[in-house]
Amino acid sequence: MTLLKTVITNPSTAPRESKALPERLIAGDPSFKTWAQDEAKDGTVRTGVWEATPGEVRSIKGETFEFCHILSG
């Protein structure tokens, strides 16, 4: 078993669309698209592609480690 996942940077499936939660919104009106490519049993996205429109939100990660590779923007 390997922990490495191949990320499809141009997915052909429809994304899950969402907006910033009001309690996390700092500025603007950002919206998000998420293409999950690997999910945990609880529905948490472990690997995928995420896209956002301009805006500023407060991120709450707690003990979660996150690796992010910016493709553009």
Secondary structure as the mmCIF struct_conf table of DSSP 4:
data_model
#
loop_
_struct_conf.conf_type_id
_struct_conf.id
_struct_conf.beg_label_comp_id
_struct_conf.beg_label_asym_id
_struct_conf.beg_label_seq_id
_struct_conf.end_label_comp_id
_struct_conf.end_label_asym_id
_struct_conf.end_label_seq_id
BEND BEND1 THR A 9 ASN A 10
BEND BEND2 THR A 13 THR A 13
HELX_LH_PP_P HELX_LH_PP_P1 ALA A 14 PRO A 15
STRN STRN1 ARG A 16 LYS A 19
TURN_TY1_P TURN_TY1_P1 PRO A 22 ARG A 24
STRN STRN2 LEU A 25 GLY A 28
STRN STRN3 SER A 31 GLU A 39
TURN_TY1_P TURN_TY1_P2 LYS A 41 ASP A 42
BEND BEND3 GLY A 43 GLY A 43
STRN STRN4 VAL A 45 ALA A 52
BEND BEND4 PRO A 54 PRO A 54
STRN STRN5 GLY A 55 VAL A 57
TURN_TY1_P TURN_TY1_P3 GLY A 62 GLU A 63
#
